[in-house]
Amino acid sequence: MTEPTDAEWPVVERVLGKLSEESGVCFSPKNHLGKPTDHVRHIVRRLRDGHSEDELRMVVRHRSLEWNDQDMRKYLTPETLFGRAKWETYLAQAKAALDDSPPRAGPFEPISKLVQDVLKGVEHE
């Protein structure tokens, strides 16, 4: 595995921190030997594909809101969220949730106004 650059490390740590916070599981960027964990690989690949920290964090937040039951929360992992197989789908869904209009086509239901506000950072009482 290619190690993150000095510039990538802080991003990796913040994204894993956000994922740990949302999932309730501690995803460490380094193992007991101080080497990068497999979790890091998926994040670094997305960064090197040109995706931003904000996009990675948006996907974490969106999936966390969508998968808020015990059966689905187990999938809030770096491998699932940032793996090549589903990344583009999860990113598109998160971006669509920020849009005020419902998705134009596809099997996914429009996200509620409350979820849109949460993703935008709007506070509700």
Secondary structure, 3 states (H helix, E strand, C coil): CCCCCCCHHHHHHHHHHHHHHHHCCCCCCECCCCCECHHHHHHHHHHHCCCCHHHHHHHHHHHHHHCCCHHHHCCCCHHHHHCCCCHHHHHHHHHHHHCCCCCCCCCCCCCCHHHHHHHHCCCCC
